[in-house]
Amino acid sequence: MTLKYLITGATGGLGSQVLKHLSNHLPSSDYAAASSNEASRAQFEKAGITFRLANFDDPATLEAAFADVENLYFVSTNTFDNARRTVQHRNVIEAAKRVGVRHVWYTSLAFGGLGSDSKMSVQQAHLETEKMLKEAGITYTSIREGIYADAFPLFLQWYPTIETIILPSDGVITYTSRDELGEANAKLLLKGGHENEIILLTANEPLTGGEIIKIINETTGRNVKLQLVSPEEYIKYHTENDIGKKPESFWQQRISWFEGIAKGDADLKNPLMREVLGREPKTGSQLIRELLTENRDYTWHQNYIDKAQYEATLKKEHRNGK
C-alpha cells in the first residue's frame, strides 16, 4: 500500500504546519510524519498519525522510512555546517531514488530569489542540493522558502538586553510568515505539479534593519540604535561580546550574508505565495509587530549556543528591575 505524503521534519516549525494543514484535507491514512527523533513517535501515534523514523545521518533508516512513498516532503536540516548538511541531503536523495519515491518536494531557501548565483554561505548547501536533485534524475520540486519573520533577531543580531545593534551593513530583507509558508506548502503538495522546477514562496515587503529597529522601539518602548562598522570590527565585536556565545567562525561566515543582502539577495518579490494562499500574505512589519506585542523580550533559538543559560540571566535582570 502506497503512502501519498511523508512529511520529514514533522516536529519542526515548518514541517508541523504542513502536517497540520494536510490533516485538514486528508484522511490520516494518506500521510505520515517523519523525524530523526524516535521519542517523537508517541506524540504522533497518540494523535492517530503514522510515524516513521528518518535520520538523515543514517541511510538505513531513510530507506525504511521512504518505502512506498509517493510524495516526500524533504525539510532541509538546520545546521550551519554546509559540508555536513550536503552529506545529509545526499543521503536523503539517494535513499529516495533507491526506493522509488515518485516526487521529492525540497525546502530550499529564498536567498537570491529564483537565481542560482548567490554567494551567501547559508545558501550554498541548498544550491548543491538542487544540483544533486537534478543529477539524480528523480522528479523534484525545490521550494525556495521565504525568510522567516520569526528569525529576524538572527539577521539583526538583536537581543532584548542590548541597546545598540552592531552590523557591517544594512540591506533589505523580505520577511515571511512561517505559518503561512506551511499552509502554502501543504496546498502545493495537494495540488501537485511544478515537476522539476524551482519555485519561490515569499511575502513582498522588504525591510531594512533600521526599519525593524523602529518597530522594536515603537512596540516595546525601547530606544535601540543601529551602528554600522567595518566587517573586521563586526567580527571582532561580536566574537568578544555576543550574548549567544557564537564563535568567531560564525561571524566570519556571516559576512557573506551581509554582502549578499547588500546585493539584493533578500529583496524578494514573487506572486506565487499570494496565488497559492488565495490572499495577500502577511507583511514582515505586521509579523514582527505581532511577535513583539506578544512578547517584548522575543528571542530566536538560533541566536544562542546556550539559550537556557541566557533566559535564566534575562529573568534575573528582570527581577533586579533592569
C-alpha positions as semicolon CSV with decimal commas, in nm:
position;residue;x (nm);y (nm);z (nm)
1;M;0,000;0,000;0,000
2;T;0,143;0,336;-0,101
3;L;0,163;0,639;0,126
4;K;0,067;0,961;-0,052
5;Y;0,269;1,201;0,165
6;L;0,559;1,166;0,408
7;I;0,647;1,485;0,595
8;T;1,002;1,497;0,730
9;G;1,097;1,749;0,997
10;A;0,747;1,696;1,132
11;T;0,833;1,827;1,479
12;G;0,982;2,150;1,341
13;G;0,814;2,482;1,281
14;L;0,759;2,437;0,907
15;G;0,700;2,062;0,891
16;S;0,446;2,071;1,174
17;Q;0,249;2,342;0,994
18;V;0,246;2,143;0,671
19;L;0,125;1,839;0,862
20;K;-0,148;2,043;1,031
21;H;-0,282;2,178;0,703
22;L;-0,268;1,838;0,532
23;S;-0,471;1,692;0,818
24;N;-0,750;1,939;0,739
25;H;-0,788;1,796;0,389
26;L;-0,687;1,430;0,401
27;P;-0,763;1,115;0,599
28;S;-0,476;1,020;0,829
29;S;-0,411;0,709;0,620
30;D;-0,284;0,932;0,337
31;Y;0,009;1,089;0,523
32;A;0,272;1,017;0,785
33;A;0,516;1,212;0,999
34;A;0,890;1,156;0,999
35;S;1,158;1,275;1,237
36;S;1,511;1,183;1,340
37;N;1,393;1,158;1,700
38;E;1,238;0,823;1,792
39;A;1,098;0,985;2,106
40;S;0,857;1,178;1,883
41;R;0,676;0,860;1,784
42;A;0,441;0,863;2,084
43;Q;0,303;1,213;2,024
44;F;0,212;1,138;1,663
45;E;0,070;0,792;1,722
46;K;-0,139;0,931;2,008
47;A;-0,286;1,175;1,753
48;G;-0,356;0,891;1,512
49;I;-0,071;0,982;1,275
50;T;0,167;0,716;1,147
51;F;0,529;0,785;1,241
52;R;0,845;0,682;1,057
53;L;1,199;0,727;1,186
54;A;1,413;0,916;0,933
55;N;1,764;1,004;1,048
56;F;1,943;1,193;0,770
57;D;2,276;1,069;0,909
58;D;2,164;0,705;0,884
59;P;2,075;0,592;0,528
60;A;1,929;0,264;0,654
61;T;1,653;0,447;0,840
62;L;1,582;0,656;0,530
63;E;1,518;0,360;0,302
64;A;1,276;0,214;0,554
65;A;1,103;0,549;0,605
66;F;1,069;0,627;0,234
67;A;0,940;0,285;0,126
68;D;0,616;0,309;-0,079
69;V;0,607;0,691;-0,050
70;E;0,462;0,887;-0,343
71;N;0,542;1,243;-0,228
72;L;0,838;1,304;0,002
73;Y;0,837;1,642;0,174
74;F;1,208;1,685;0,238
75;V;1,277;1,952;0,500
76;S;1,639;2,064;0,489
77;T;1,845;2,025;0,805
78;N;1,917;2,338;1,007
79;T;2,291;2,304;1,066
80;F;2,517;2,591;0,956
81;D;2,782;2,328;0,870
82;N;2,745;2,318;0,490
83;A;2,962;2,008;0,446
84;R;2,754;1,807;0,693
85;R;2,427;1,938;0,551
86;T;2,531;1,839;0,198
87;V;2,611;1,483;0,310
88;Q;2,279;1,458;0,494
89;H;2,089;1,581;0,191
90;R;2,274;1,343;-0,041
91;N;2,169;1,058;0,188
92;V;1,805;1,161;0,151
93;I;1,818;1,194;-0,228
94;E;1,998;0,865;-0,281
95;A;1,761;0,678;-0,050
96;A;1,457;0,832;-0,220
97;K;1,588;0,724;-0,559
98;R;1,670;0,371;-0,444
99;V;1,321;0,303;-0,310
100;G;1,136;0,476;-0,594
101;V;0,984;0,787;-0,438
102;R;0,775;0,949;-0,712
103;H;0,816;1,318;-0,624
104;V;1,057;1,490;-0,385
105;W;0,949;1,831;-0,255
106;Y;1,257;2,002;-0,113
107;T;1,253;2,303;0,119
108;S;1,529;2,531;-0,005
109;L;1,592;2,894;0,094
110;A;1,488;3,208;-0,091
111;F;1,821;3,394;-0,092
112;G;1,893;3,505;-0,447
113;G;1,530;3,468;-0,549
114;L;1,500;3,231;-0,844
115;G;1,865;3,276;-0,941
116;S;2,144;3,032;-0,866
117;D;2,439;3,266;-0,823
118;S;2,403;3,377;-0,459
119;K;2,736;3,369;-0,276
120;M;2,577;3,372;0,070
121;S;2,725;3,087;0,273
122;V;2,384;2,986;0,408
123;Q;2,256;2,929;0,052
124;Q;2,540;2,710;-0,077
125;A;2,418;2,375;0,057
126;H;2,075;2,448;-0,089
127;L;2,220;2,520;-0,433
128;E;2,422;2,199;-0,410
129;T;2,112;2,004;-0,307
130;E;1,918;2,138;-0,605
131;K;2,206;2,028;-0,827
132;M;2,201;1,680;-0,671
133;L;1,825;1,654;-0,726
134;K;1,865;1,736;-1,095
135;E;2,153;1,493;-1,139
136;A;1,967;1,213;-0,959
137;G;1,707;1,203;-1,234
138;I;1,412;1,190;-0,994
139;T;1,107;1,413;-1,012
140;Y;1,151;1,704;-0,773
141;T;1,030;2,050;-0,682
142;S;1,260;2,285;-0,495
143;I;1,055;2,530;-0,291
144;R;1,265;2,832;-0,207
145;E;1,107;2,929;0,122
146;G;1,077;3,294;0,222
147;I;1,289;3,422;0,510
148;Y;1,114;3,352;0,840
149;A;0,997;3,664;1,020
150;D;1,047;3,464;1,342
151;A;1,422;3,471;1,271
152;F;1,461;3,849;1,250
153;P;1,677;3,862;1,568
154;L;1,934;3,638;1,399
155;F;1,968;3,866;1,098
156;L;1,959;4,183;1,305
157;Q;2,172;4,035;1,583
158;W;1,923;4,166;1,834
159;Y;1,880;4,054;2,194
160;P;1,624;4,207;2,433
161;T;1,901;4,331;2,664
162;I;2,112;4,528;2,413
163;E;2,080;4,897;2,334
164;T;2,295;4,917;2,020
165;I;2,283;4,682;1,723
166;I;2,621;4,644;1,550
167;L;2,610;4,549;1,180
168;P;2,853;4,573;0,885
169;S;2,577;4,699;0,650
170;D;2,202;4,749;0,638
171;G;2,035;4,599;0,331
172;V;1,674;4,495;0,285
173;I;1,515;4,161;0,374
174;T;1,166;4,043;0,282
175;Y;1,034;3,853;0,583
176;T;0,759;3,590;0,552
177;S;0,526;3,410;0,793
178;R;0,643;3,057;0,870
179;D;0,284;2,956;0,945
180;E;0,167;3,085;0,606
181;L;0,459;2,909;0,438
182;G;0,338;2,586;0,598
183;E;-0,011;2,645;0,462
184;A;0,120;2,730;0,114
185;N;0,350;2,427;0,109
186;A;0,062;2,197;0,202
187;K;-0,154;2,343;-0,074
188;L;0,125;2,290;-0,326
189;L;0,158;1,927;-0,219
190;L;-0,215;1,871;-0,252
191;K;-0,237;2,034;-0,594
192;G;0,078;1,873;-0,735
193;G;0,259;1,989;-1,045
194;H;0,576;2,201;-1,065
195;E;0,770;1,892;-1,171
196;N;1,144;1,956;-1,194
197;E;1,102;2,324;-1,114
198;I;1,248;2,571;-0,868
199;I;0,973;2,790;-0,725
200;L;0,972;3,081;-0,481
201;L;0,734;3,141;-0,190
202;T;0,769;3,480;-0,025
203;A;0,580;3,780;0,104
204;N;0,653;4,106;-0,076
205;E;0,751;4,380;0,173
206;P;1,127;4,447;0,201
207;L;1,251;4,595;0,530
208;T;1,584;4,745;0,631
209;G;1,737;4,678;0,970
210;G;1,673;5,041;1,057
211;E;1,304;4,999;0,984
212;I;1,288;4,691;1,208
213;I;1,463;4,877;1,489
214;K;1,194;5,145;1,460
215;I;0,931;4,871;1,502
216;I;1,117;4,732;1,805
217;N;1,126;5,075;1,968
218;E;0,763;5,160;1,888
219;T;0,634;4,822;2,004
220;T;0,842;4,770;2,319
221;G;0,919;5,124;2,434
222;R;1,293;5,072;2,393
223;N;1,548;5,309;2,243
224;V;1,762;5,068;2,040
225;K;2,010;5,225;1,799
226;L;2,191;5,098;1,489
227;Q;2,567;5,135;1,444
228;L;2,738;5,036;1,118
229;V;3,101;4,923;1,137
230;S;3,358;4,760;0,909
231;P;3,343;4,382;0,853
232;E;3,658;4,341;1,063
233;E;3,512;4,542;1,351
234;Y;3,186;4,346;1,323
235;I;3,363;4,011;1,357
236;K;3,580;4,130;1,645
237;Y;3,296;4,294;1,836
238;H;3,056;4,000;1,820
239;T;3,323;3,738;1,884
240;E;3,405;3,919;2,208
241;N;3,056;4,034;2,310
242;D;2,789;3,806;2,161
243;I;2,534;3,715;2,426
244;G;2,457;3,394;2,240
245;K;2,825;3,286;2,263
246;K;2,860;3,207;1,892
247;P;3,222;3,151;1,781
248;E;3,440;3,368;1,558
249;S;3,389;3,129;1,266
250;F;3,017;3,206;1,274
251;W;3,078;3,580;1,244
252;Q;3,330;3,531;0,965
253;Q;3,072;3,329;0,774
254;R;2,806;3,592;0,837
255;I;2,995;3,850;0,633
256;S;2,887;3,666;0,317
257;W;2,527;3,701;0,437
258;F;2,555;4,077;0,461
259;E;2,737;4,100;0,129
260;G;2,457;3,903;-0,034
261;I;2,187;4,108;0,134
262;A;2,360;4,428;0,020
263;K;2,347;4,294;-0,338
264;G;1,973;4,231;-0,311
265;D;1,971;3,857;-0,239
266;A;1,700;3,905;0,024
267;D;1,498;4,174;-0,159
268;L;1,230;3,928;-0,267
269;K;0,906;3,968;-0,460
270;N;0,701;3,695;-0,624
271;P;0,325;3,645;-0,677
272;L;0,316;3,266;-0,625
273;M;0,253;3,269;-0,249
274;R;-0,040;3,507;-0,290
275;E;-0,180;3,285;-0,567
276;V;-0,143;2,966;-0,363
277;L;-0,292;3,114;-0,044
278;G;-0,569;3,296;-0,227
279;R;-0,492;3,613;-0,029
280;E;-0,211;3,858;0,035
281;P;0,050;3,709;0,271
282;K;0,120;3,898;0,592
283;T;0,393;4,161;0,570
284;G;0,718;4,147;0,763
285;S;0,636;4,461;0,959
286;Q;0,300;4,314;1,063
287;L;0,458;3,985;1,169
288;I;0,739;4,143;1,370
289;R;0,493;4,372;1,548
290;E;0,283;4,069;1,638
291;L;0,585;3,883;1,779
292;L;0,697;4,178;1,992
293;T;0,345;4,264;2,107
294;E;0,301;3,909;2,232
295;N;0,646;3,910;2,395
296;R;0,855;4,227;2,415
297;D;1,156;4,007;2,503
298;Y;1,110;3,785;2,198
299;T;1,413;3,569;2,108
300;W;1,507;3,323;1,833
301;H;1,673;2,995;1,928
302;Q;1,946;3,001;1,660
303;N;2,086;3,319;1,813
304;Y;2,224;3,117;2,104
305;I;2,471;2,842;2,180
306;D;2,312;2,805;2,524
307;K;1,967;2,964;2,517
308;A;1,861;2,823;2,855
309;Q;2,150;3,000;3,025
310;Y;2,061;3,327;2,855
311;E;1,695;3,305;2,956
312;A;1,798;3,247;3,318
313;T;2,012;3,562;3,301
314;L;1,724;3,758;3,150
315;K;1,485;3,653;3,428
316;K;1,743;3,756;3,688
317;E;1,780;4,100;3,528
318;H;1,402;4,143;3,525
319;R;1,387;4,061;3,897
320;N;1,654;4,326;3,955
321;G;1,448;4,583;3,767
322;K;1,666;4,612;3,459
